[in-house]
């Protein structure tokens, strides 16, 4: 059974940094594209960053380009989201997603950007 567990969320000051992790189990991690989504209060879930299973290639939402970095460690079955210079508007629940013909989702981790 596929399982994704996010960690690393919490309170961060604007301009600070935070690293989110997502530990995967129950499927062949290296074959799946991995994504981070965010969902702010009252808004729809949206893609923040993605990384392919091979090469790997990355893509980012325009709002986080040059501030957030997605990476993966296939040996550890883990995907990361390095958040630098976060802004108030980055406050959201962040969800890990695994995608290859099917979607698997974690339960999310809350990130609050506030001084």
C-alpha positions, 0 to 999 in steps of 0.5 A: 500500500502506497504511503506518503508522509510529509514533515518539516512544516511549521512557523517560518519568518518571511525571508527565512528558510524551511525544508519539507520532506516527504518519505514514500513507501509501498511503491517503486519510488524511482519510477514516479514523478513527484510533486509538491502542491499547496492549498491555502485557506479558502483556495484550491490546491495548486502545483508548487513544484515537480520533479520527474522520475528520470533525468530528472527535470524540474518545474515550478509555479511562477510564484516560487521560481528562484525561491523554492527547490525540489529535489529527490533522493531515490536511495532514501525514497524521499522528495524534498522542497527547500523553501527560501525567502518565503512570503506570507502568501506561501502560507498553506498546507503542503501536500506531497504527490506521487504520479505514474498513471495513478496519484498518491497523496500524503496528508499534508504539512502546514507551513505558516509564514509570519513574523 
